[in-house]
Amino acid sequence: MSTAPTRVFAARLVGLPIFDPQGDQVGKVRDLVVAVRSEVHQPRVLGLVAEVFGRRRIFVPMTRVTNIDSGQVYTTGLLNMRRFEQRPTETLVIGQMLDRTVTIPSTGVTGTVYDVGMEQARNRDWVLSRVAVQEKPLGLRRRGQTHVVEWRDVVGLTTREETQGATHLVAALNEMRPADAANMLHDLPPERRTAVVAALHDERLADVLEELPEEDQVEILEHLDHERAADVLEEMSPDDAADLIAELPPETAEALLALMEPDEAEDVRRLLSYVENTAGAMMTPEPVILGPDATVADALAHVRNPELTPSLAALVYVCRPPLEPPTGKFLGVAHIQRLLREPPSTLVAGALDDTMESLRPEATIDEVAAHLATYNLVAAPVIDEHGHLLGAVTVDDLLDHMLPEGWRDRAVNP
């Protein structure tokens, strides 16, 4: 390898782009694969786990890596696109080494691994050479003291640890997009996945669950105690929570709904009442809803909410009170592009598009798709027979239901 740095730490590699010789990005680094022989011999780095487009994970041998520069990785461009399958003799650095409890015999220090460094040996192989260890915090300290030591100076990395924590792996997952974090969680060994799920905050776990295949969602939820499972469901968008609850045994579903906050449970129950694969079943009951006296400034302040998806932020739905679905009379939608051209003090009601047809909750998937295509929309209102707004169907809701069953599983297991 040419002009490679003398040492690279694994946690800093995760997420780096991988380029071919022409400078085109072919994927991102997700983990390192190593062969651990003993606590004396430095493990050889066999290659990288790379995520290529389409969320497929492949193995990139280190012999195919030509350069690891600051912020990017270069390869020969000759990559085998077969899905990565971990062998029993292989260890994942990020997935399985971080958070292991180890001891430094020379000092008596015990702590957890928060990073691992690799470098090139004289024979040009890459090996794990350094271990970064963090002690438990003492007294009022928020973080314990850290040590970076030689591989051979640490004990505990080659033994199976039944109670391995997840602090540093969770920190790595929290830096990823939810879909990328879901991919990594999907590939973890069962006991490691359990530890990570236990350590994730409810809101983050909800975000990741929404990106996992249905089988993984159900398995994870069934392993949580009912109180926490209900808390996580409350953090999910109501339509995703309804889809997940629909996959659970009826008695489990009812128990979780009973533990949820009444308002959250009511939204989910309402979505479950609609026929599967209709506008009512796939809609989001939490679009941006404003009264006719709201100003453009009010509307723009609402759509700046970073938790809104781009499709939900594209339209403001104007209704008479009450403003919680089912609302009062639905008056129309205001397109954000139009609002951006209006003075901030202007009433939103003066910039309404009231010519567009609305969807009924019984509309089929094909009817929803035709409606969005006809009006060049990324979202559309769903109203009942009395003209009350029930929610909004977004293009991402539509795609989730139009793609073949199990498409998320095929995305991570192509």
Buried (B, 14 or more C-beta within 10 A) or exposed (E): BEEBEEEBBBBEBBBBBBBBEEEEEBBBBBBBBBBBEEBEEBBBBBBBBBBBEEBBBBBBBBBBBBBBEEEBBBBEEEBEEEEBEBEEEBBBBBBBBBBBBBBBEEEEBBBBBBBBBBBBEEEEEBBBBBBBBBBEEEEEEEEBEEBEBEBEBBEBBBEEBEEBBBBBBBBBBEEBEBBBBBBBBBBBEEEBBBBBBBBBEBBBBBBBBBBBBBEBBBBBBEEBEEEBBBBBBBBBBBBBBBBBBBEBEEEBBEBBBEBBEEEBBBBBBBBBEBEEEBBBBBBBBBBBBBBBEBBBBBBBEBBEEEEBBEBBBBBBBBBBEEBBBBBBBBBBBBBBEBBEEBEEEBBBBEBBEEEBEBBBBBBEBEBBBEBBEEEEBBBBBBBBEEBBBBBBBBBBBBEBBBEEEEEBBBBBBB
